[in-house]
Amino acid sequence: MTDGTELYTVGQIARRTGLSVHTIRFWSDSGLIAPTGRSAGGYRLYDAAAVARFDLVRALRELGIGLEAVRRILARQATVAEVAEVHAQALDAEIRALKLRRAVLRTIAKRGGTTEETTMTHKLAHLSAAQRQQVIDEFVENTFSGIALDGDAEVVAEWMRELPDELPDDPAPDQVDAWIELTDLVADEDFRQRLRRIALAGASPVASRHGYELRALALRHAGRATAEPIPPDSAEGRAVLDRIIRPGMPSGERDELRRWLETVADARVERYWELIAVLNGRGPAPPAVPAFTWLIAAMRAHG
C-alpha cells in the first residue's frame, strides 16, 4: 500500500483485540473479514476498518450470535438489532428450559425416588401446556360423564380445569411437585368416584338449603373449636354445634345433612384445589375439611 493508510498484521490485531491468531485467520479464511492487502512477504494485512470489524465480530460472538448471523450482519442483509432480538428470544427459551431443569433436579433430589420415578418426573414436568391441559380436561370429562350438572356444579367443573398456560419461567420446586402430585391424583380411580358422589350429592335438597351458609358457619365456629381445641363430644362442643346447626332442625333433615357432609368433606378434593392454586401462583383457600370433620363428629356425638 502506498497511500499512507496504516495496515496491521495478524499478530498486531491479536494484541489490539485480544483475539487469538488462530481465530483471526479462521474468520479471514471463512470470508468474514477479507485482508486489505498483503505484505512483501505474503502476510495478510488489515486496515483500521477491518480491525473494527474484528472487534464487532468478537462482540457478537461473545453474545452467542452464530457465524452465519454475523455474516449476514456484515453483508448488511440483517441489522444488529434484528439479530439481537432473535437471539434474545432464543436465550429466553433456553433460560426457561434451564430453570425448569433446575426445578426438576431439586424435586428429584428431594424425593429421592427410583430411576423409574426420576424418568416419570422429568417427563411430566416437560409436558407442553396443551398436553397438561389435556390431562386435566380428560379427567374432568371422564369424572362427570353422564351426570347432569346444575349451574353451580358446572362452574365448579370448569374451575377444575383452571391450569396456567405454562409453568412459570422460574418454577419453584413446589410447583413442579404440585404438577406431579396432581397428575397422580387425577389418575386415581377412587378419587374420581369420590368426585362423582360429591357431584351427585350436590343435587340433594339439603345441599341447596344449607351448603353455602353451613360452610361459612363451620369455618368460623368449628374452625375455632378445632384450633383451641374443643372436643366435639363435650358440653362446650354441643354449644358450638348449636351455633352452626339450629337445635330445632328435624332429626331426619339433620341426618341427611350429616350424610351430605360425610360425602363432601374429603381431604383429597381439598388437596386438588390446593395444587391448582400452587400451579397458578395463588395462595390456597383456608382449609375447610378439618372444620367439617369436627362438625361431623359433633353431630354424631350429640344426635
C-alpha positions as CSV (number, residue, x, y, z in Angstrom):
1,M,0.0,0.0,0.0
2,T,1.4,3.4,-0.9
3,D,-1.4,5.8,0.1
4,G,-0.2,6.1,3.7
5,T,-3.0,4.1,5.2
6,E,-1.8,2.2,8.3
7,L,-2.0,-1.5,8.0
8,Y,-1.9,-4.2,10.7
9,T,-0.6,-7.7,10.7
10,V,-2.4,-10.6,12.2
11,G,-0.2,-10.5,15.3
12,Q,-0.8,-6.8,15.8
13,I,-4.6,-7.3,15.5
14,A,-4.4,-10.1,18.1
15,R,-2.6,-7.8,20.5
16,R,-5.1,-4.9,19.9
17,T,-8.3,-7.0,20.1
18,G,-7.4,-9.9,22.4
19,L,-8.3,-12.4,19.8
20,S,-6.1,-15.4,19.1
21,V,-4.1,-15.6,15.9
22,H,-5.9,-18.8,15.0
23,T,-9.4,-17.1,15.4
24,I,-8.3,-14.1,13.2
25,R,-7.1,-16.4,10.5
26,F,-10.2,-18.6,10.7
27,W,-12.5,-15.6,10.3
28,S,-10.5,-14.3,7.5
29,D,-10.4,-17.7,5.7
30,S,-14.1,-18.1,6.1
31,G,-14.7,-14.8,4.3
32,L,-16.0,-12.8,7.2
33,I,-13.2,-10.3,7.1
34,A,-11.0,-10.3,4.0
35,P,-7.4,-8.9,4.2
36,T,-6.9,-5.4,2.9
37,G,-3.7,-6.5,1.3
38,R,-0.6,-8.5,1.6
39,S,3.0,-7.6,2.7
40,A,6.0,-8.2,0.5
41,G,6.5,-11.5,2.3
42,G,2.9,-12.5,1.6
43,Y,1.5,-11.9,5.1
44,R,-2.1,-10.7,5.5
45,L,-2.5,-7.0,6.3
46,Y,-5.7,-5.3,7.5
47,D,-6.7,-1.6,7.7
48,A,-8.4,0.2,10.6
49,A,-11.9,-0.6,9.2
50,A,-11.1,-4.3,9.1
51,V,-9.8,-4.1,12.7
52,A,-13.1,-2.5,13.7
53,R,-14.9,-5.4,12.0
54,F,-12.9,-7.9,14.0
55,D,-14.0,-6.0,17.2
56,L,-17.6,-6.2,16.1
57,V,-17.4,-9.9,15.3
58,R,-15.8,-10.6,18.6
59,A,-18.6,-8.7,20.4
60,L,-21.3,-10.5,18.5
61,R,-19.7,-13.9,19.1
62,E,-19.4,-13.2,22.8
63,L,-23.1,-12.6,22.8
64,G,-23.6,-16.0,21.4
65,I,-24.5,-15.0,17.9
66,G,-23.6,-17.6,15.3
67,L,-21.2,-17.1,12.4
68,E,-23.9,-17.2,9.8
69,A,-25.9,-14.5,11.5
70,V,-22.6,-12.4,11.8
71,R,-22.0,-12.9,8.1
72,R,-25.5,-11.5,7.3
73,I,-24.9,-8.5,9.5
74,L,-21.5,-7.8,7.9
75,A,-23.1,-8.2,4.5
76,R,-25.9,-5.8,5.6
77,Q,-28.5,-8.4,5.0
78,A,-29.7,-8.0,8.6
79,T,-29.2,-5.3,11.2
80,V,-27.6,-5.9,14.6
81,A,-30.9,-5.1,16.3
82,E,-32.8,-7.7,14.3
83,V,-30.3,-10.4,15.0
84,A,-30.1,-9.4,18.7
85,E,-33.9,-9.7,19.1
86,V,-33.9,-13.2,17.6
87,H,-31.1,-14.3,19.9
88,A,-32.7,-12.7,22.9
89,Q,-35.8,-14.7,22.3
90,A,-33.8,-17.9,21.9
91,L,-32.0,-17.1,25.1
92,D,-35.3,-16.5,26.9
93,A,-36.4,-20.0,25.8
94,E,-33.1,-21.5,26.9
95,I,-33.3,-19.8,30.2
96,R,-36.8,-21.1,30.8
97,A,-35.7,-24.6,29.9
98,L,-32.7,-24.4,32.3
99,K,-34.9,-23.1,35.2
100,L,-37.3,-25.9,34.6
101,R,-34.5,-28.4,34.6
102,R,-33.2,-26.9,37.8
103,A,-36.6,-27.2,39.5
104,V,-37.0,-30.8,38.3
105,L,-33.5,-31.7,39.6
106,R,-34.4,-30.2,43.0
107,T,-37.6,-32.2,43.0
108,I,-35.8,-35.4,42.2
109,A,-33.2,-34.7,44.9
110,K,-35.9,-34.1,47.5
111,R,-38.0,-37.1,46.5
112,G,-35.0,-39.5,46.3
113,G,-37.1,-41.8,44.1
114,T,-36.2,-44.7,41.9
115,T,-34.8,-44.4,38.3
116,E,-38.3,-45.0,37.0
117,E,-39.8,-42.2,39.2
118,T,-37.0,-39.9,38.1
119,T,-37.8,-40.6,34.4
120,M,-41.5,-40.0,35.0
121,T,-40.8,-36.8,37.0
122,H,-38.8,-35.4,34.1
123,K,-41.4,-36.4,31.5
124,L,-44.3,-34.9,33.4
125,A,-42.6,-31.6,34.1
126,H,-41.7,-31.2,30.4
127,L,-45.2,-31.7,29.1
128,S,-46.4,-28.8,27.0
129,A,-49.2,-26.5,28.3
130,A,-51.6,-28.2,25.8
131,Q,-50.6,-31.7,27.0
132,R,-51.0,-30.7,30.6
133,Q,-54.4,-29.2,29.9
134,Q,-55.5,-32.3,28.1
135,V,-54.7,-34.5,31.2
136,I,-57.0,-32.3,33.3
137,D,-59.7,-31.9,30.7
138,E,-59.9,-35.7,30.2
139,F,-60.0,-36.2,34.0
140,V,-63.0,-33.7,34.4
141,E,-64.9,-35.1,31.4
142,N,-64.5,-38.7,32.4
143,T,-65.3,-38.0,36.1
144,F,-68.5,-36.2,35.4
145,S,-69.6,-38.2,32.3
146,G,-73.3,-38.9,32.4
147,I,-74.0,-36.6,35.3
148,A,-76.4,-33.6,34.6
149,L,-74.5,-30.8,36.3
150,D,-76.6,-27.8,37.6
151,G,-75.3,-24.3,37.2
152,D,-73.1,-24.2,40.3
153,A,-71.7,-27.7,39.7
154,E,-70.9,-26.8,36.1
155,V,-69.0,-23.7,37.2
156,V,-67.0,-25.8,39.7
157,A,-66.2,-28.4,36.9
158,E,-64.8,-25.5,34.8
159,W,-62.8,-24.2,37.7
160,M,-61.2,-27.7,38.0
161,R,-59.8,-27.2,34.5
162,E,-58.0,-24.0,35.5
163,L,-54.4,-24.6,34.7
164,P,-51.9,-21.9,33.8
165,D,-50.8,-21.6,30.2
166,E,-47.4,-22.8,31.2
167,L,-45.3,-23.3,34.3
168,P,-43.6,-20.1,35.3
169,D,-40.3,-19.0,33.8
170,D,-38.7,-19.9,37.1
171,P,-40.9,-22.7,38.5
172,A,-40.4,-23.3,42.2
173,P,-39.8,-26.9,43.2
174,D,-43.2,-26.9,44.9
175,Q,-44.8,-26.0,41.6
176,V,-43.1,-29.0,39.9
177,D,-44.1,-31.1,42.9
178,A,-47.7,-29.8,42.6
179,W,-48.0,-30.8,38.9
180,I,-46.6,-34.3,39.6
181,E,-48.8,-34.8,42.6
182,L,-51.9,-33.5,40.7
183,T,-51.1,-36.0,37.8
184,D,-51.0,-38.8,40.3
185,L,-54.3,-37.7,41.9
186,V,-56.4,-37.4,38.8
187,A,-55.2,-40.8,37.7
188,D,-56.7,-42.3,40.9
189,E,-59.9,-44.1,40.1
190,D,-61.1,-43.9,43.8
191,F,-60.7,-40.2,43.7
192,R,-62.7,-39.9,40.5
193,Q,-65.5,-42.0,42.0
194,R,-65.5,-39.8,45.1
195,L,-65.9,-36.7,43.0
196,R,-68.8,-38.3,41.2
197,R,-70.5,-39.0,44.5
198,I,-69.9,-35.4,45.6
199,A,-71.4,-34.1,42.3
200,L,-74.5,-36.3,42.8
201,A,-74.8,-35.3,46.4
202,G,-74.7,-31.6,45.3
203,A,-78.2,-32.1,43.8
204,S,-79.8,-33.0,47.1
205,P,-82.3,-30.6,48.6
206,V,-80.3,-30.4,51.9
207,A,-77.2,-29.2,50.0
208,S,-79.1,-26.4,48.2
209,R,-80.7,-25.3,51.5
210,H,-77.6,-25.3,53.7
211,G,-74.5,-25.7,51.6
212,Y,-73.0,-22.1,51.4
213,E,-74.2,-20.9,54.8
214,L,-73.1,-24.1,56.5
215,R,-69.5,-23.8,55.1
216,A,-69.2,-20.2,56.4
217,L,-70.5,-21.2,59.9
218,A,-68.4,-24.3,60.1
219,L,-65.2,-22.4,59.2
220,R,-66.0,-19.7,61.8
221,H,-67.1,-21.8,64.7
222,A,-65.9,-25.4,64.1
223,G,-62.6,-24.0,62.9
224,R,-62.1,-22.2,66.2
225,A,-63.2,-25.3,68.1
226,T,-60.5,-27.3,66.2
227,A,-57.8,-24.7,66.9
228,E,-58.5,-24.3,70.6
229,P,-59.2,-27.4,70.8
230,I,-62.7,-28.1,72.0
231,P,-63.7,-31.8,71.9
232,P,-66.7,-32.3,69.7
233,D,-68.4,-34.7,72.2
234,S,-68.1,-32.2,75.1
235,A,-70.7,-29.9,76.5
236,E,-68.8,-27.0,75.1
237,G,-68.7,-28.8,71.8
238,R,-72.5,-29.1,71.9
239,A,-72.7,-25.3,72.4
240,V,-70.5,-24.7,69.3
241,L,-72.6,-27.2,67.3
242,D,-75.8,-25.2,68.2
243,R,-74.2,-22.1,66.7
244,I,-73.7,-23.9,63.4
245,I,-76.9,-26.0,63.1
246,R,-80.1,-24.8,64.7
247,P,-81.1,-27.1,67.6
248,G,-84.7,-27.4,66.3
249,M,-83.8,-28.9,63.0
250,P,-85.8,-32.1,62.4
251,S,-83.8,-35.3,63.1
252,G,-84.4,-36.6,59.5
253,E,-83.1,-33.4,58.0
254,R,-80.2,-33.4,60.4
255,D,-79.2,-36.9,59.5
256,E,-79.4,-36.1,55.8
257,L,-77.2,-33.1,56.3
258,R,-74.6,-35.1,58.2
259,R,-74.5,-37.7,55.4
260,W,-74.0,-35.0,52.9
261,L,-71.1,-33.6,54.9
262,E,-69.6,-37.0,55.2
263,T,-69.7,-37.2,51.4
264,V,-68.3,-33.8,50.5
265,A,-65.7,-33.4,53.3
266,D,-62.8,-35.1,51.5
267,A,-59.2,-34.1,52.1
268,R,-58.1,-35.2,48.6
269,V,-60.7,-32.9,47.0
270,E,-59.4,-30.1,49.1
271,R,-55.8,-31.1,48.1
272,Y,-56.8,-30.8,44.4
273,W,-57.8,-27.2,44.9
274,E,-54.6,-26.5,46.8
275,L,-52.5,-28.0,44.0
276,I,-54.3,-25.9,41.4
277,A,-53.7,-22.8,43.5
278,V,-50.0,-23.6,43.7
279,L,-49.7,-24.1,40.0
280,N,-51.5,-20.8,39.3
281,G,-49.2,-18.9,41.8
282,R,-52.0,-18.2,44.3
283,G,-52.3,-18.9,48.0
284,P,-54.7,-21.8,48.8
285,A,-58.0,-21.1,50.4
286,P,-58.3,-21.7,54.2
287,P,-58.8,-25.5,54.7
288,A,-62.4,-26.5,55.3
289,V,-62.1,-30.2,55.9
290,P,-60.8,-30.1,59.5
291,A,-63.7,-27.9,60.5
292,F,-66.2,-30.2,58.6
293,T,-64.6,-33.3,60.3
294,W,-65.1,-31.7,63.7
295,L,-68.7,-30.8,62.8
296,I,-69.4,-34.4,61.7
297,A,-68.0,-35.8,64.9
298,A,-70.1,-33.3,67.0
299,M,-73.3,-34.2,65.1
300,R,-72.7,-37.9,65.7
301,A,-71.9,-37.3,69.4
302,H,-75.0,-35.1,70.0
303,G,-77.6,-36.8,67.9
